[in-house]
């Protein structure tokens, strides 16, 4: 059996490939590691200038080590083993600086096992949210999203959306009713002053 790749090792490999110190990079991609990353750690603190971080397609089930990334605007966590946003937001919201609560603009958590979106409502700067292909099945989660200024939502492949597979118009109307300021739903532009 292979020993998982550590964050420290993944960052070192990224630096070799990109010929730039990770501490100076604005975009860092640690996705598709082999063997996959299983745990995050404080090595992420080196990414002080990072604005976009991808950890997608690994075996991570808990998110940690993000509290010092004060410049982070885009976080890609798709194709992992996440079951809850709480594992993400504990480290985003409850750090002393509340760093990402006010800076993160785009969060991608597609293809995970997430059932509840709490506490998405604490992400004040979030504009783009991709939670497609998860396990969300209740409209209550849309009430949480209504408290932030979300502009784009990708929600396809969740049990709640799949209930409307035969009538996409009803689905769009229900989403629009709950998120009236939304501009894009599942890649489609929503018309202003319209139900769809």
Secondary structure as a PSIPRED ss2 file (coil, helix, strand):
# PSIPRED VFORMAT (PSIPRED V4.0)

   1 X C   1.000  0.000  0.000
   2 X C   1.000  0.000  0.000
   3 X C   1.000  0.000  0.000
   4 X C   1.000  0.000  0.000
   5 X E   0.000  0.000  1.000
   6 X C   1.000  0.000  0.000
   7 X H   0.000  1.000  0.000
   8 X H   0.000  1.000  0.000
   9 X H   0.000  1.000  0.000
  10 X H   0.000  1.000  0.000
  11 X H   0.000  1.000  0.000
  12 X H   0.000  1.000  0.000
  13 X H   0.000  1.000  0.000
  14 X H   0.000  1.000  0.000
  15 X H   0.000  1.000  0.000
  16 X H   0.000  1.000  0.000
  17 X H   0.000  1.000  0.000
  18 X H   0.000  1.000  0.000
  19 X C   1.000  0.000  0.000
  20 X C   1.000  0.000  0.000
  21 X C   1.000  0.000  0.000
  22 X H   0.000  1.000  0.000
  23 X H   0.000  1.000  0.000
  24 X H   0.000  1.000  0.000
  25 X C   1.000  0.000  0.000
  26 X C   1.000  0.000  0.000
  27 X E   0.000  0.000  1.000
  28 X E   0.000  0.000  1.000
  29 X E   0.000  0.000  1.000
  30 X C   1.000  0.000  0.000
  31 X C   1.000  0.000  0.000
  32 X C   1.000  0.000  0.000
  33 X C   1.000  0.000  0.000
  34 X C   1.000  0.000  0.000
  35 X C   1.000  0.000  0.000
  36 X C   1.000  0.000  0.000
  37 X E   0.000  0.000  1.000
  38 X C   1.000  0.000  0.000
  39 X C   1.000  0.000  0.000
  40 X C   1.000  0.000  0.000
  41 X C   1.000  0.000  0.000
  42 X H   0.000  1.000  0.000
  43 X H   0.000  1.000  0.000
  44 X H   0.000  1.000  0.000
  45 X H   0.000  1.000  0.000
  46 X H   0.000  1.000  0.000
  47 X C   1.000  0.000  0.000
  48 X C   1.000  0.000  0.000
  49 X C   1.000  0.000  0.000
  50 X C   1.000  0.000  0.000
  51 X C   1.000  0.000  0.000
  52 X E   0.000  0.000  1.000
  53 X E   0.000  0.000  1.000
  54 X E   0.000  0.000  1.000
  55 X C   1.000  0.000  0.000
  56 X C   1.000  0.000  0.000
  57 X C   1.000  0.000  0.000
  58 X C   1.000  0.000  0.000
  59 X C   1.000  0.000  0.000
  60 X C   1.000  0.000  0.000
  61 X C   1.000  0.000  0.000
  62 X C   1.000  0.000  0.000
  63 X C   1.000  0.000  0.000
  64 X C   1.000  0.000  0.000
  65 X C   1.000  0.000  0.000
  66 X C   1.000  0.000  0.000
  67 X C   1.000  0.000  0.000
  68 X C   1.000  0.000  0.000
  69 X C   1.000  0.000  0.000
  70 X C   1.000  0.000  0.000
  71 X C   1.000  0.000  0.000
  72 X C   1.000  0.000  0.000
  73 X C   1.000  0.000  0.000
  74 X E   0.000  0.000  1.000
  75 X E   0.000  0.000  1.000
  76 X E   0.000  0.000  1.000
  77 X C   1.000  0.000  0.000
  78 X C   1.000  0.000  0.000
  79 X C   1.000  0.000  0.000
  80 X C   1.000  0.000  0.000
  81 X C   1.000  0.000  0.000
  82 X C   1.000  0.000  0.000
  83 X C   1.000  0.000  0.000
  84 X C   1.000  0.000  0.000
  85 X C   1.000  0.000  0.000
  86 X H   0.000  1.000  0.000
  87 X H   0.000  1.000  0.000
  88 X H   0.000  1.000  0.000
  89 X H   0.000  1.000  0.000
  90 X H   0.000  1.000  0.000
  91 X H   0.000  1.000  0.000
  92 X H   0.000  1.000  0.000
  93 X H   0.000  1.000  0.000
  94 X C   1.000  0.000  0.000
  95 X C   1.000  0.000  0.000
  96 X C   1.000  0.000  0.000
  97 X C   1.000  0.000  0.000
  98 X C   1.000  0.000  0.000
  99 X C   1.000  0.000  0.000
 100 X C   1.000  0.000  0.000
 101 X C   1.000  0.000  0.000
 102 X C   1.000  0.000  0.000
 103 X C   1.000  0.000  0.000
 104 X C   1.000  0.000  0.000
 105 X C   1.000  0.000  0.000
 106 X E   0.000  0.000  1.000
 107 X E   0.000  0.000  1.000
 108 X E   0.000  0.000  1.000
 109 X C   1.000  0.000  0.000
 110 X C   1.000  0.000  0.000
 111 X C   1.000  0.000  0.000
 112 X C   1.000  0.000  0.000
 113 X C   1.000  0.000  0.000
 114 X C   1.000  0.000  0.000
 115 X C   1.000  0.000  0.000
 116 X C   1.000  0.000  0.000
 117 X C   1.000  0.000  0.000
 118 X C   1.000  0.000  0.000
 119 X C   1.000  0.000  0.000
 120 X H   0.000  1.000  0.000
 121 X H   0.000  1.000  0.000
 122 X H   0.000  1.000  0.000
 123 X C   1.000  0.000  0.000
 124 X C   1.000  0.000  0.000
 125 X C   1.000  0.000  0.000
 126 X C   1.000  0.000  0.000
 127 X C   1.000  0.000  0.000
 128 X E   0.000  0.000  1.000
 129 X E   0.000  0.000  1.000
 130 X E   0.000  0.000  1.000
 131 X C   1.000  0.000  0.000
 132 X C   1.000  0.000  0.000
 133 X C   1.000  0.000  0.000
 134 X C   1.000  0.000  0.000
 135 X C   1.000  0.000  0.000
 136 X C   1.000  0.000  0.000
 137 X C   1.000  0.000  0.000
 138 X C   1.000  0.000  0.000
 139 X C   1.000  0.000  0.000
 140 X H   0.000  1.000  0.000
 141 X H   0.000  1.000  0.000
 142 X H   0.000  1.000  0.000
 143 X H   0.000  1.000  0.000
 144 X H   0.000  1.000  0.000
 145 X H   0.000  1.000  0.000
 146 X C   1.000  0.000  0.000
 147 X C   1.000  0.000  0.000
 148 X C   1.000  0.000  0.000
 149 X C   1.000  0.000  0.000
 150 X C   1.000  0.000  0.000
 151 X C   1.000  0.000  0.000
 152 X E   0.000  0.000  1.000
 153 X E   0.000  0.000  1.000
 154 X E   0.000  0.000  1.000
 155 X C   1.000  0.000  0.000
 156 X C   1.000  0.000  0.000
 157 X C   1.000  0.000  0.000
 158 X C   1.000  0.000  0.000
 159 X H   0.000  1.000  0.000
 160 X H   0.000  1.000  0.000
 161 X H   0.000  1.000  0.000
 162 X H   0.000  1.000  0.000
 163 X C   1.000  0.000  0.000
 164 X C   1.000  0.000  0.000
 165 X C   1.000  0.000  0.000
 166 X C   1.000  0.000  0.000
 167 X C   1.000  0.000  0.000
 168 X H   0.000  1.000  0.000
 169 X H   0.000  1.000  0.000
 170 X H   0.000  1.000  0.000
 171 X H   0.000  1.000  0.000
 172 X H   0.000  1.000  0.000
 173 X H   0.000  1.000  0.000
 174 X H   0.000  1.000  0.000
 175 X H   0.000  1.000  0.000
 176 X H   0.000  1.000  0.000
 177 X H   0.000  1.000  0.000
 178 X H   0.000  1.000  0.000
 179 X C   1.000  0.000  0.000
 180 X C   1.000  0.000  0.000
 181 X C   1.000  0.000  0.000
 182 X C   1.000  0.000  0.000
 183 X C   1.000  0.000  0.000
 184 X E   0.000  0.000  1.000
 185 X E   0.000  0.000  1.000
 186 X C   1.000  0.000  0.000
 187 X C   1.000  0.000  0.000
 188 X E   0.000  0.000  1.000
 189 X E   0.000  0.000  1.000
 190 X C   1.000  0.000  0.000
 191 X C   1.000  0.000  0.000
 192 X C   1.000  0.000  0.000
 193 X C   1.000  0.000  0.000
 194 X C   1.000  0.000  0.000
 195 X C   1.000  0.000  0.000
 196 X C   1.000  0.000  0.000
